[in-house]
Amino acid sequence: MSEIIEKVTAFIIQPSSAGDQLLLFQHPSAGIQIPAGTVNLDESPTEAVLREAAEETGLEDLSIQRYLGASTEQPATGSHWITQMTQVFSRPDPDSFAWAQLPRGITVKRRQQTPLYSHITYVEYDQVPQPQFITYQIMGWVPNSALAASARRHFFRLRYAGISPEQWEVSTDHHRFTLFWALLSELPPIIQPQDQWLQRLDSPDNHS
């Protein structure tokens, strides 16, 4: 099993007459979030944060202002991250029926384990953090080598030098997100644990 997977978070800042603004997005079912994502196998965290920021916001003219450090994360008990695009098998056997694929970076729950394979479940709910029902579920066997028990998250402060509306929509990852700017001094509630990420911006060493 792979030990760690690399993640990135993009604090995209825009100055305004009322103070610095942070770019956030409203997920259709999972609350207000900060742009973030997974580092691909062939890229650095610096490359990844610029790619993820562009994909999730639709913005150009983004530049890295400062690297804010990294932290190690563990998923909930029994959960793991998928480290690479992997097939989901009906049995712990590569010759069995491969009926689904899981992409790098998502979180799954491990139910059982053999020397080479793990039985996992991936679940999507109608809403987070107070789900009413399951909307989608994948269950099957994946190689142990495709699972990571921890992640290293890199934090970056990005600057936006262009002109954008106060609110707009972007379609990505099979969802439609609503992007909007919020004053750093008046941020709306952000989902857990992302709300704790904001401490990176509050650190005296991380102010421009």
The 8 nearest C-alpha neighbors of each residue, nearest first, counted from 0:
[[1, 144, 143, 146, 147, 2, 145, 148],
 [0, 2, 147, 144, 3, 146, 145, 82],
 [1, 3, 147, 148, 0, 149, 4, 146],
 [4, 2, 149, 150, 147, 1, 148, 5],
 [3, 5, 150, 151, 147, 82, 149, 6],
 [4, 6, 151, 38, 150, 152, 37, 3],
 [7, 5, 37, 152, 38, 36, 151, 153],
 [8, 6, 153, 152, 36, 35, 48, 154],
 [7, 9, 35, 154, 34, 155, 153, 10],
 [10, 8, 155, 34, 11, 35, 156, 48],
 [9, 11, 156, 157, 155, 12, 8, 21],
 [12, 10, 157, 22, 158, 21, 9, 156],
 [11, 13, 21, 158, 20, 157, 159, 10],
 [12, 14, 20, 159, 19, 158, 15, 21],
 [15, 13, 19, 20, 18, 12, 16, 17],
 [16, 14, 18, 17, 19, 13, 20, 182],
 [15, 17, 18, 14, 19, 20, 13, 182],
 [18, 16, 15, 19, 182, 14, 20, 184],
 [19, 17, 15, 16, 14, 20, 182, 183],
 [18, 20, 14, 13, 15, 182, 183, 12],
 [19, 21, 182, 13, 181, 183, 12, 180],
 [22, 20, 12, 181, 180, 11, 183, 182],
 [21, 23, 180, 11, 179, 181, 12, 20],
 [24, 22, 33, 179, 32, 178, 180, 21],
 [25, 23, 178, 177, 32, 31, 179, 176],
 [24, 26, 31, 177, 30, 176, 27, 32],
 [25, 27, 29, 30, 176, 28, 31, 24],
 [28, 26, 29, 25, 176, 175, 30, 174],
 [29, 27, 126, 26, 127, 30, 125, 124],
 [30, 28, 127, 26, 126, 27, 128, 31],
 [29, 31, 26, 25, 190, 28, 32, 127],
 [32, 30, 25, 189, 24, 190, 26, 23],
 [31, 33, 24, 189, 23, 190, 30, 25],
 [32, 34, 23, 35, 24, 9, 193, 10],
 [35, 33, 9, 8, 52, 55, 32, 23],
 [36, 34, 8, 7, 9, 33, 51, 52],
 [37, 35, 7, 6, 51, 8, 38, 34],
 [36, 38, 6, 104, 7, 5, 39, 47],
 [39, 37, 47, 5, 6, 44, 40, 42],
 [40, 38, 41, 42, 37, 47, 43, 103],
 [39, 41, 42, 38, 83, 43, 82, 5],
 [40, 42, 39, 43, 38, 47, 46, 44],
 [43, 41, 39, 40, 46, 47, 38, 44],
 [42, 44, 46, 45, 47, 38, 41, 39],
 [43, 45, 47, 46, 38, 48, 7, 42],
 [46, 44, 43, 47, 48, 49, 42, 63],
 [47, 45, 43, 44, 49, 48, 42, 50],
 [46, 48, 44, 50, 38, 45, 49, 51],
 [47, 49, 51, 50, 45, 46, 7, 52],
 [50, 48, 52, 47, 46, 51, 53, 45],
 [51, 49, 47, 53, 48, 52, 54, 46],
 [50, 52, 54, 48, 53, 49, 47, 55],
 [53, 51, 49, 55, 50, 54, 48, 56],
 [52, 54, 57, 50, 56, 58, 51, 55],
 [55, 53, 51, 52, 57, 56, 50, 171],
 [54, 56, 52, 53, 51, 57, 34, 171],
 [57, 55, 58, 53, 54, 52, 169, 178],
 [56, 58, 53, 54, 55, 169, 59, 52],
 [59, 57, 56, 53, 60, 61, 52, 54],
 [58, 60, 61, 53, 57, 161, 159, 160],
 [61, 59, 160, 161, 159, 62, 58, 158],
 [62, 60, 159, 59, 158, 157, 160, 63],
 [61, 63, 158, 157, 64, 60, 159, 49],
 [64, 62, 157, 65, 156, 158, 155, 61],
 [65, 63, 157, 156, 158, 62, 66, 155],
 [64, 66, 156, 63, 155, 67, 157, 205],
 [65, 67, 155, 68, 154, 156, 64, 63],
 [68, 66, 154, 155, 65, 205, 199, 156],
 [69, 67, 154, 66, 153, 70, 155, 199],
 [70, 68, 153, 152, 154, 151, 67, 71],
 [69, 71, 152, 151, 72, 153, 68, 150],
 [70, 72, 151, 150, 152, 149, 73, 69],
 [73, 71, 150, 149, 151, 70, 74, 152],
 [72, 74, 149, 150, 148, 75, 71, 79],
 [75, 73, 78, 79, 76, 72, 149, 148],
 [74, 76, 78, 77, 73, 79, 108, 106],
 [77, 75, 78, 74, 73, 108, 79, 109],
 [76, 78, 109, 108, 75, 79, 110, 74],
 [79, 77, 108, 75, 107, 76, 74, 109],
 [80, 78, 148, 147, 107, 106, 146, 74],
 [79, 81, 106, 147, 146, 105, 104, 82],
 [80, 82, 146, 103, 104, 145, 105, 83],
 [83, 81, 103, 145, 146, 104, 80, 147],
 [84, 82, 103, 81, 85, 145, 102, 104],
 [85, 83, 102, 103, 101, 100, 86, 82],
 [84, 86, 101, 100, 83, 102, 87, 145],
 [85, 87, 100, 99, 97, 88, 101, 141],
 [86, 88, 99, 141, 140, 97, 139, 100],
 [89, 87, 97, 140, 90, 139, 96, 95],
 [88, 90, 96, 139, 95, 140, 97, 87],
 [89, 91, 92, 88, 140, 95, 139, 96],
 [92, 90, 140, 116, 88, 93, 89, 141],
 [91, 93, 90, 94, 95, 88, 89, 116],
 [94, 92, 95, 91, 88, 97, 90, 96],
 [95, 93, 92, 96, 97, 88, 90, 91],
 [96, 94, 92, 93, 90, 89, 88, 97],
 [95, 97, 89, 88, 98, 94, 90, 93],
 [98, 96, 88, 87, 99, 86, 89, 95],
 [97, 99, 96, 87, 88, 89, 100, 86],
 [100, 98, 87, 86, 97, 101, 88, 137],
 [99, 101, 86, 85, 87, 102, 84, 98],
 [100, 102, 85, 84, 86, 103, 99, 87],
 [103, 101, 84, 83, 104, 105, 85, 100],
 [104, 102, 83, 82, 81, 84, 105, 101],
 [103, 105, 81, 37, 80, 82, 102, 106],
 [104, 106, 80, 81, 103, 102, 107, 101],
 [107, 105, 80, 79, 81, 78, 104, 108],
 [108, 106, 121, 78, 79, 120, 119, 80],
 [107, 109, 78, 120, 119, 77, 79, 110],
 [108, 110, 119, 77, 118, 78, 111, 117],
 [111, 109, 118, 119, 108, 112, 117, 120],
 [112, 110, 118, 117, 109, 113, 119, 116],
 [111, 113, 117, 116, 118, 114, 110, 109],
 [112, 114, 116, 115, 117, 111, 91, 118],
 [113, 115, 116, 112, 143, 117, 142, 91],
 [116, 114, 113, 143, 142, 117, 112, 91],
 [117, 115, 142, 143, 113, 141, 91, 112],
 [118, 116, 112, 140, 141, 111, 143, 119],
 [117, 119, 140, 111, 139, 110, 109, 112],
 [120, 118, 109, 108, 110, 139, 138, 117],
 [119, 121, 138, 108, 107, 137, 122, 109],
 [120, 122, 107, 137, 136, 138, 108, 119],
 [123, 121, 136, 135, 120, 137, 124, 133],
 [124, 122, 135, 134, 133, 136, 125, 121],
 [125, 123, 133, 134, 126, 130, 132, 122],
 [124, 126, 134, 130, 132, 133, 28, 131],
 [127, 125, 28, 130, 124, 29, 129, 128],
 [128, 126, 29, 129, 130, 28, 30, 124],
 [127, 129, 130, 126, 29, 30, 190, 191],
 [130, 128, 127, 126, 131, 125, 124, 29],
 [131, 129, 126, 127, 132, 124, 125, 128],
 [130, 132, 125, 129, 126, 133, 124, 127],
 [131, 133, 130, 124, 125, 134, 126, 123],
 [134, 132, 124, 135, 123, 125, 122, 131],
 [133, 135, 124, 125, 123, 132, 136, 122],
 [136, 134, 123, 133, 122, 124, 137, 121],
 [137, 135, 122, 121, 123, 138, 120, 134],
 [138, 136, 121, 120, 122, 139, 135, 99],
 [139, 137, 120, 119, 121, 136, 140, 118],
 [140, 138, 89, 118, 87, 88, 119, 120],
 [139, 141, 118, 88, 87, 117, 91, 90],
 [140, 142, 87, 117, 116, 88, 143, 118],
 [143, 141, 116, 144, 145, 115, 117, 140],
 [142, 144, 0, 116, 145, 146, 115, 117],
 [143, 145, 0, 142, 146, 1, 115, 147],
 [144, 146, 82, 143, 142, 81, 83, 0],
 [147, 145, 81, 0, 80, 144, 143, 82],
 [148, 146, 1, 80, 2, 3, 79, 149],
 [147, 149, 79, 2, 3, 73, 80, 146],
 [150, 148, 73, 3, 72, 147, 2, 4],
 [149, 151, 4, 3, 72, 71, 5, 152],
 [150, 152, 71, 5, 70, 6, 72, 4],
 [151, 153, 6, 7, 69, 70, 5, 150],
 [154, 152, 69, 7, 68, 6, 8, 151],
 [153, 155, 8, 67, 68, 7, 69, 66],
 [156, 154, 66, 9, 67, 65, 10, 157],
 [155, 157, 10, 65, 64, 11, 9, 63],
 [158, 156, 63, 11, 64, 62, 10, 12],
 [157, 159, 12, 62, 11, 61, 64, 13],
 [158, 160, 61, 13, 161, 60, 12, 11],
 [161, 159, 60, 158, 61, 162, 13, 62],
 [162, 160, 159, 60, 163, 59, 61, 58],
 [161, 163, 160, 164, 159, 60, 58, 13],
 [162, 164, 165, 161, 166, 58, 167, 159],
 [165, 163, 166, 167, 162, 179, 180, 178],
 [164, 166, 179, 180, 163, 167, 178, 181],
 [167, 165, 179, 164, 178, 177, 180, 168],
 [168, 166, 178, 177, 164, 179, 169, 165],
 [169, 167, 177, 176, 178, 175, 170, 166],
 [168, 170, 176, 175, 171, 56, 57, 177],
 [171, 169, 175, 174, 176, 173, 168, 172],
 [170, 172, 173, 174, 175, 169, 55, 54],
 [171, 173, 174, 170, 175, 55, 54, 176],
 [174, 172, 171, 170, 175, 176, 169, 27],
 [175, 173, 172, 171, 170, 176, 27, 26],
 [174, 176, 170, 169, 171, 168, 27, 177],
 [175, 177, 169, 26, 168, 25, 170, 24],
 [176, 178, 168, 25, 24, 167, 169, 179],
 [179, 177, 24, 167, 166, 23, 168, 176],
 [180, 178, 166, 23, 165, 22, 24, 181],
 [179, 181, 22, 21, 20, 165, 23, 182],
 [182, 180, 20, 21, 186, 183, 22, 179],
 [181, 183, 20, 185, 184, 186, 19, 21],
 [182, 184, 20, 185, 186, 21, 19, 181],
 [183, 185, 182, 186, 18, 19, 181, 20],
 [186, 184, 182, 183, 187, 181, 20, 188],
 [185, 187, 183, 181, 182, 184, 188, 189],
 [186, 188, 189, 185, 181, 31, 182, 23],
 [189, 187, 186, 190, 31, 194, 30, 32],
 [190, 188, 31, 194, 32, 187, 193, 191],
 [189, 191, 193, 194, 31, 30, 192, 32],
 [192, 190, 193, 194, 189, 195, 128, 32],
 [191, 193, 194, 195, 190, 196, 189, 197],
 [194, 192, 191, 196, 195, 190, 189, 32],
 [193, 195, 189, 196, 192, 191, 197, 190],
 [194, 196, 193, 197, 192, 198, 191, 199],
 [197, 195, 193, 198, 194, 199, 192, 200],
 [196, 198, 199, 195, 200, 194, 201, 193],
 [199, 197, 201, 196, 200, 195, 202, 194],
 [200, 198, 197, 201, 202, 196, 67, 205],
 [199, 201, 198, 197, 202, 205, 206, 67],
 [200, 202, 198, 199, 203, 197, 205, 206],
 [201, 203, 205, 204, 199, 200, 198, 206],
 [204, 202, 205, 206, 201, 200, 199, 207],
 [205, 203, 202, 206, 201, 207, 67, 200],
 [206, 204, 202, 203, 200, 67, 207, 199],
 [205, 207, 203, 204, 200, 202, 201, 65],
 [206, 205, 65, 64, 204, 203, 156, 200]]
